[in-house]
Each structure stands twice: as structure tokens, then as C-alpha cells.
Amino acid sequence: MIRHRWLISLFAMIALSVLSVGGVAWAQDERQYVVVYVEFKPAQVQRGERVLQELAAVARKSPGFVNFTVLDEIERANRFTLFELWASTQAFEDFTNSPRTQVLLQVLQPLLAAPLDQRPGNLIR
């Protein structure tokens, strides 16, 4: 009986220490993750893809750039997904508001079949 109480106490202490350490681990990552879904008019796919690649090239030269990947959907050739990772929210906003990015976003507008579906977020660890 005493041995069981000792084991229960030991497990309780381990659980509390894991939970207290886990509380620190739930800190929010400072990096800005962004996923953007892009759908072009079927006749504008090639031109739209070139603009997305140019946008990616501009992103790669921007301060705070970590990753910018352009993926096309296999089943629907007019749909693309942009996966972006920035060092901070500010770096992402600076890129988005830069004159070159704004020009490229304006060039994209008439090529789109639907509005850009942008989903920013942060990793919680």
C-alpha cells in the first residue's frame, strides 16, 4: 500500500513537471506563415504562372524572406498554392506593401477567376 502511494506521488510529480514545461513550449512562433490559394481564368494560366514566379523572385530578395514556394494543382491546371514563410509579421507586411509587390498583385487581378484566398498564421509550439 505504501509502495502504491509512493508510485502515485511519483507519477503526479512527473505529470506536474511535464505540464509546467509544456506551458513554456506553447509559446507562439514569431515567424509568419502564409498560404495563398490562386485560381486563374483558364485562358490566363501561363501568364498568371509567370507573374507568380516573378512574385516569388521578388519575395526571395526581400528582407525577412525564409521561404516562398509556388505549387500548381495536378487535377486543375488553373489553380496554384503559394506557401510563404517570413521571419516576422512585419517582414511579410513590408513585402506585401512594397511597390514592386503591389504592381505584381495589380497585374494578377484581371487574370484571376476568383479573389486571392490568403490565410496567414503563426506556428504554436
C-alpha positions in Angstrom: 0.0 0.0 0.0 2.8 2.4 0.9 4.6 1.4 -2.3 1.5 2.3 -4.4 1.2 5.7 -2.7 4.8 6.4 -3.5 4.3 5.4 -7.2 1.2 7.6 -7.4 3.1 10.5 -5.9 6.0 10.0 -8.3 3.6 9.9 -11.3 1.9 13.0 -10.1 5.2 14.9 -9.7 6.3 13.8 -13.2 2.9 14.9 -14.7 3.1 18.3 -13.0 6.7 18.8 -14.2 5.7 17.8 -17.8 2.7 20.2 -17.7 4.8 23.1 -16.3 7.4 22.6 -19.0 4.7 22.1 -21.6 3.3 25.5 -20.7 6.6 27.1 -21.8 6.6 25.1 -25.0 3.2 26.7 -26.1 4.9 30.0 -27.0 3.9 31.4 -30.3 6.5 31.3 -33.1 7.5 34.8 -34.3 7.6 33.7 -37.9 4.7 34.5 -40.2 3.3 31.6 -42.2 1.1 32.4 -45.2 -0.8 30.1 -47.6 -2.4 31.7 -50.6 -4.8 29.9 -53.0 -4.8 31.3 -56.5 -7.3 30.4 -59.3 -6.7 31.8 -62.8 -9.1 32.0 -65.7 -8.3 29.0 -67.9 -7.0 31.2 -70.8 -4.7 33.1 -68.4 -2.9 30.2 -66.7 0.5 30.6 -68.4 0.6 34.3 -68.0 -0.6 34.0 -64.4 2.1 31.4 -63.6 4.8 33.7 -64.9 3.6 36.5 -62.7 3.6 34.2 -59.6 7.1 33.1 -60.4 8.1 36.8 -60.7 6.4 37.4 -57.3 8.4 34.6 -55.8 11.6 36.1 -57.2 10.8 39.4 -55.6 10.0 37.7 -52.3 13.3 35.8 -52.3 15.2 39.2 -52.4 13.1 40.7 -49.6 14.3 41.3 -46.1 12.9 38.6 -43.7 12.3 36.1 -46.5 12.6 32.5 -45.3 10.6 30.5 -48.0 8.3 31.2 -50.9 7.1 28.2 -52.9 4.7 28.2 -55.9 2.9 24.9 -56.4 0.4 24.0 -59.1 -2.6 21.7 -58.6 -2.3 18.5 -60.6 -6.0 18.0 -61.2 -6.8 21.6 -62.0 -4.2 23.3 -64.1 -5.6 26.8 -63.3 -5.1 26.5 -59.5 -2.0 27.3 -57.6 -0.9 27.5 -54.0 1.7 29.8 -52.6 3.5 28.7 -49.4 5.2 31.6 -47.7 7.3 31.8 -44.6 8.6 35.1 -43.3 10.9 35.9 -40.3 8.2 38.0 -38.8 4.8 39.5 -39.5 6.5 42.9 -40.2 8.7 41.3 -42.9 5.6 39.8 -44.5 3.8 43.2 -44.3 6.8 45.0 -45.7 6.9 42.6 -48.7 3.2 42.8 -49.3 3.2 46.6 -49.2 6.3 47.1 -51.3 5.8 49.0 -54.6 7.0 46.0 -56.7 4.7 43.5 -55.0 1.8 45.9 -55.3 2.4 46.2 -59.1 2.5 42.4 -59.5 -0.7 42.0 -57.5 -2.4 44.5 -59.7 -1.1 42.6 -62.8 -2.6 39.4 -61.3 -6.1 40.9 -60.7 -7.5 40.6 -64.3 -6.1 37.1 -64.7 -7.9 35.7 -61.7 -11.1 33.6 -61.8 -11.6 34.2 -58.1 -10.2 36.6 -55.5 -6.9 35.5 -53.8 -7.6 33.4 -50.8 -4.8 34.4 -48.3 -4.6 32.6 -45.0 -1.9 33.9 -42.6 -1.0 32.2 -39.4 1.7 31.5 -36.8 3.0 28.2 -35.6 2.2 27.4 -32.0 4.8 25.2 -30.4 
